Amino acid sequence: MEKIEKYIPKIESRLRHIYINVPKEIYRCSGINVLNKRIKSLLFTTDLAIIRNANADSIMAVYPFTPQNTINQSIINVASMPCFVGVGGGTTSGDRSVNIAFQAELIGAYGVVVNAPIKDDVITKIANLIDIPVLATISSFKDDYKSKFEAGAKILNVSAAKDTPKLVKQIRKEMGPEIPIIATGGKEVSSIEETIDAGANAITYTPPSSAEVFKEMMKKYRK
């Protein structure tokens, strides 16, 4: 039987024509049901303007600085979708990460993301304290993803650059179909599809920066 694509009515703003749309290929994946929200796409950014003008299911707010509640609060306040925020695990760790995770839950985060170097006992402390999921970042084949999951992480966040699809495939093979996996899909459709085919349940997408979007806008203005 031929599959008939459903017509989707579209209502647009008179002014907001510039929008960040995640690649439609992402919606091939199964998604992860987090606190009764089905999430397939995560936007990897802390840019408030991008966050406010994007159609992703959720936000992956991880940044290369010491986690600060004021940053997490600003992102959660601006976003119209669930936010997963970084709470450290590398330079910032131990009780400080535990406290930041607790505060993140109180201000409305849907989950907290810990960096790859975090120790298992810190994951356990966070998981025992908060009522939102811990996302454990897996950055290479050297990371002990089994122990992180056993320590209390509910979702594995695979970010291994070009090796991401291979690592996702290995985790899926070793840990089975029920382990929730978020993975970076890159910017190309081919890499997104490869990562989904490897077994990722949800995809993190890096959007163009505000500077890149503005550059394209200025080109049109000059014409």
N, C-alpha and C positions, 0 to 999 in steps of 0.2 A: 504494500500500500504506500502510495506516495505521501511523503511528509509535507504537510501544508504549514508554511510559516505564518504565525499569527501576526496580525496587524497590531501595532502598538501606537495608540494615540500619543502625540507629543505636544506638550504645552511649553512654550519658551518665553523667556523674559524679553521685554522690549529693549532693555539696555545690556543685559549680561549675555553677550554673544561669544565672548572668549571664555572657553571652559576647558579644563583638563579631563579628557576621557581616557580611562584605562583601556588597553587593547581588549576588544570583544572576545578574543581567543581565551582570555583568562576564565571566562564563564563556562568553559568546558569542564573545569575541575569540579569536584564534589562539594567543596566548601567545608567549613567547620562550624558547627552550631555552638556558639559561645554565649552563654547566658541568654538563650532563646533568640539569638541573632545569627542568621546564617551568613557566614563571611567567606567570600571567595577571593576578593581583591583587597590588598592593603597598600596604601600609598606611603612610600618611604620618604618622608619629608618633615621638617619642622617649620617650614615657611607658612606663616599664617594666611597669607593671601592665596597661596596655592591650595591650602587645606579648605579654605572657604569656597573655592571655585573648582571643585573636583567632584567626580561622581563615584569614587571608590567606595567600597563597602565599609572600610575602616582605615585608620591611620596607624602606621608603625613609626612612632616618634622616638628614635634612638639617635643620639648625637655624641660627638667625640669629646665631650666635656664632662666634668663631674655633674651628675644628675642634681637638678635643683627643683624644688617644689614650685617655685614661681614660673619656671618654664613649662613644667607639666600642666600647671593650672591654666596658663594662658592657652595652651594647645587644646585642652579639654573644653574650655569655655568657648573657643571659636569654632571648633569642629561640630558638624551636625551629624556625625557618625561616631561609632565606638572608637576609642583610642587605646592603643597598647603602648605603654611608656617605658623608657629605659630606667633602670634603677641601679646600674653599675654591675660590678662583678670582676672588674680588672683592677684599676688603680683604686677605685671606690669599691669597698666590699665590706664583709663582716656585718657588725651591728648597724653601721651607717646604711648599708643597702637594705637591711631589714626594716629600718625606720622609714626610709624613703618609700619602700613598697607599701607599708601600712598607710602612709599619708596619701599615696597615689590612689589607693582604694577609696579612701574617705572623700577625695575630690572628684571621684567618678570614673576612674580608669576601668577599662574592661579586662585588663590583664597587665602584668609587668614583665618586662624583658630583661633577662640577665645575660651578661657577656660570657663568652666562651671560657675565660680563665676562672670563673667562679668555682669555689669549692662546694662539694656536695652537701656538707653540713650547713652551709649558708642557705642553699636552696631549700633544705628541709626546714630551717627556721622560718624562712619566708612563707613556705607553703602551709606550715602549721599555724601561722599568725593571720594570714589574709584569706578572704573568701572569694577571691578572683584568681584565675589561673596564672601560673608561672610559665613563661615561655623561655626555654633554655636555648641559647644560641649555639649552634654547632658549626664551626668554621673550617674544619679539616677532618681527614680520616683519622687523625691522631686523637680527636676528642672522644672521650668515653660517653657516648650518648646513652648507652644503656644505664649507666650508673646515675646520670643526671635525671633520667626518667624515673628510676627507682627511688631517687632522693626526694621526689615530689613534683618535678616539672610535669605539667599536663600537656604541653605542646612543645614539639621540637621545631626550632626556627633555624633552618639550614641556610647558611650564607657562606658558600665556599668558592665564590667567583666562578671560573670556568668549570670547576669540578662539581658544581652543585648538582646537576642531574645524576652524575655517577654516584655521589654520596647519598642522594635521596633514594636511588635504586637499591643501594646496599642496605640502608636502614630499613627500607620497606621489606626487603628479602629476609633480613635477620629478625625483625621485630613484628612482622605481620601487618595485616591490612587495617587494624584498628587504632594504630598509633597516629595521632593527629600531627601532620607535618605541614608547616608553612615553609616556603622556599623562595629565594630570590629568582626572578625570571629573566632579569636583564631587560634591555630595551627592545631587542629584536623579537619578532613574532616567533621565529624559528626556535629560539632558546626558551621562550615561554612554553611553547608546545612540547618541547623536549623534556622540560622539567615536569610538566603535568603528566606526560606519558611515563615518566620515571616513578610517579606515585605521589606527587605533592597534592595535598588537599586544598591548599590556598596559595596564592602567588603574591609576592611583594614586588611592586612596580615602582621604579624610580622615575618621577615625572621630570619634564624640562624645568629648569629654574625660572624664577620670575624674570631674570635678566634675558634669558633666551626667548621667553614669550614676548617680552617688551621689544626685543630686537626685531622680531617678525612683525610686530604691530607698527613699529617705526618705518619699516620698509614699505608697508601699505600707505602710511601717511605721506611719505615722500612722493608717491605716485599721484 
